[in-house]
């Protein structure tokens, strides 16, 4: 039977919790009975989040690109608050500059945060959970990781890497008492896309609604938590096409989606 964390098992830990999905998920998990440790670089945003539910959210400021700091931070969280039963590794970025053309700098920084940041936070929490033979880890990827699309060379590439990593990890630790999930949202209203003037965002939902669906998936979902289903199924169907069809179809669809 696949392990599913409960508030009585320990606390939840969320990275990238200063805004968007991470912030909303922290508040939703508190409503479901959890104590929640939150991590991000922006101390003021984390402080305001903790103040919204006093005594339930605990701030551990940090930069996910700092591997040694993340290992120390996980140890600090568990020493002060107890075991992490549920880890939601959610920190990530999208730089609109990648739409301007190929940039090695933008690609490298995106991978450093989106992939490297997950690796740096995953390593210590996974080690702790495997020792206990108990834990649940969810990694935020995106529907954008299903297949290549224009204007998402860096972001989409990182999300594809995270999907692959989560799949491999699920198989690897399946017998160790650790449940691994991947979260693949569609378009969610966040600071990251608040100023999008490049393309339409079908089925756009609020961060609060996304957080509810994600937390439902933590409790009862399978390996993949994805929404909205209509967009996910469409994207998955496109990926079944052979490349001579996939490439021109995606080019046509994305051009149609661009704002005039």
KADA-V279832 format. One record per residue. N is the residue number from 0. SS is DSSP state (a for helix, b for strand, c for the rest). PHI is phi as a letter, one per 30 degrees, with the letter a starting at -180 (none if undefined). Layout:
BEGIN
{{N/SS/PHI} {N/SS/PHI}}
END
This chain:
BEGIN
{{0/c/none} {1/c/d} {2/c/d} {3/c/b} {4/c/d} {5/c/b} {6/a/e} {7/a/d} {8/a/d} {9/c/l} {10/b/c} {11/b/c} {12/b/b} {13/b/b} {14/b/c} {15/c/i} {16/c/c} {17/c/d} {18/c/a} {19/a/i} {20/a/d} {21/a/d} {22/a/d} {23/a/d} {24/a/d} {25/a/d} {26/a/d} {27/a/d} {28/a/d} {29/a/d} {30/a/d} {31/c/c} {32/c/j} {33/c/d} {34/c/d} {35/b/b} {36/b/c} {37/b/b} {38/b/b} {39/c/a} {40/c/d} {41/c/d} {42/a/d} {43/a/d} {44/a/d} {45/a/d} {46/a/d} {47/a/d} {48/a/d} {49/a/d} {50/a/d} {51/a/d} {52/c/b} {53/c/e} {54/c/i} {55/c/c} {56/b/c} {57/b/b} {58/b/d} {59/c/b} {60/c/d} {61/c/a} {62/c/c} {63/c/d} {64/c/d} {65/c/c} {66/a/d} {67/a/d} {68/a/d} {69/a/d} {70/a/d} {71/a/d} {72/a/d} {73/a/d} {74/a/d} {75/a/d} {76/a/e} {77/a/d} {78/a/d} {79/a/c} {80/a/b} {81/c/j} {82/c/d} {83/b/d} {84/b/d} {85/b/b} {86/b/c} {87/b/c} {88/b/d} {89/c/c} {90/c/d} {91/c/a} {92/c/b} {93/c/b} {94/c/c} {95/a/e} {96/a/d} {97/a/d} {98/a/d} {99/a/d} {100/c/k} {101/c/d} {102/c/b} {103/a/d} {104/a/d} {105/a/d} {106/a/d} {107/a/d} {108/a/d} {109/a/d} {110/a/d} {111/a/d} {112/a/d} {113/a/d} {114/a/c} {115/a/e} {116/a/d} {117/a/d} {118/a/d} {119/a/d} {120/a/d} {121/a/d} {122/a/e} {123/a/d} {124/a/d} {125/a/d} {126/a/e} {127/a/d} {128/a/d} {129/a/d} {130/a/d} {131/a/d} {132/c/h} {133/c/a} {134/b/l} {135/b/b} {136/b/b} {137/b/b} {138/b/c} {139/b/d} {140/c/c} {141/c/a} {142/a/e} {143/a/d} {144/a/d} {145/c/d} {146/c/a} {147/c/d} {148/c/b} {149/c/e} {150/c/i} {151/c/b} {152/a/d} {153/a/d} {154/a/d} {155/a/d} {156/a/d} {157/a/d} {158/a/d} {159/a/d} {160/a/d} {161/a/d} {162/a/d} {163/a/d} {164/a/d} {165/a/d} {166/a/d} {167/a/d} {168/a/d} {169/a/e} {170/a/d} {171/a/d} {172/c/c} {173/c/e} {174/c/c} {175/c/c} {176/c/i} {177/b/c} {178/b/c} {179/b/c} {180/b/b} {181/b/c} {182/b/c} {183/b/c} {184/b/d} {185/c/d} {186/c/d} {187/b/b} {188/c/d} {189/c/b} {190/a/d} {191/a/d} {192/a/c} {193/c/d} {194/c/c} {195/c/d} {196/c/b} {197/c/c} {198/b/b} {199/c/d} {200/c/b} {201/c/d} {202/c/h} {203/c/e} {204/b/b} {205/c/d} {206/a/d} {207/a/d} {208/a/d} {209/a/d} {210/a/d} {211/a/d} {212/a/d} {213/a/d} {214/a/d} {215/a/d} {216/a/d} {217/a/e} {218/a/d} {219/a/b} {220/c/d} {221/c/d} {222/c/d} {223/b/c} {224/b/c} {225/b/b} {226/b/a} {227/c/d} {228/a/d} {229/a/d} {230/a/d} {231/a/d} {232/a/d} {233/a/d} {234/a/d} {235/a/d} {236/a/d} {237/a/e} {238/a/d} {239/c/d} {240/c/d} {241/c/d} {242/a/e} {243/a/d} {244/a/c} {245/a/e} {246/a/d} {247/a/d} {248/a/d} {249/a/d} {250/a/d} {251/a/d} {252/a/d} {253/a/d} {254/a/d} {255/a/d} {256/a/d} {257/b/d} {258/c/d} {259/c/d}}
END
